[in-house]
Amino acid sequence: MTDSVARLEATIRDLLAQRAATATICPSDAARAIGGDEWRGLMDDARTAAGRLVGSGEVEITQGGVVVDLSSARGPIRIRSVQPPG
């Protein structure tokens, strides 16, 4: 894991913690938070970080409000904290 992926994971966690439990963020929010004007170069790492957080059970990836598999998702995605059952 690269340093930028680790930083992006932490930033995703921090951004989600600052929002309502059901709120989502865009991977670009995390990339912008650590990359400033160079955020676009961090987008692949941001998706990687999101995927790692999915793997650890911390977040879900959504498109149009529906949970999707990151590996098959095409286009814009959103990240949210895992929702409790029920």
HULINLIN-V803488 format. One line per field, one symbol per residue. ss: DSSP state (A for helix, B for strand, O for the rest). psi: psi as a letter, one per 20 degrees, with the letter a starting at -180 (. if undefined). A space follows every 50 residues. Layout:
# HULINLIN-V803488
ss: ???
psi: ???
This chain:
# HULINLIN-V803488
ss: OOAAAAAAAAAAAAAAAOOOOOOBBOAAAAAAAAAAAAAAAAAAAAAAAA AAAAAOOOBBBBBOOBBBOOOOOOOOOBBBBOOOOO
psi: prhhgghhghggggghhirqhiqrrqhhggghhiicikhhijgghghggg hhhghjjhrqpqpkjpprphhippaqrqpqqppqq.
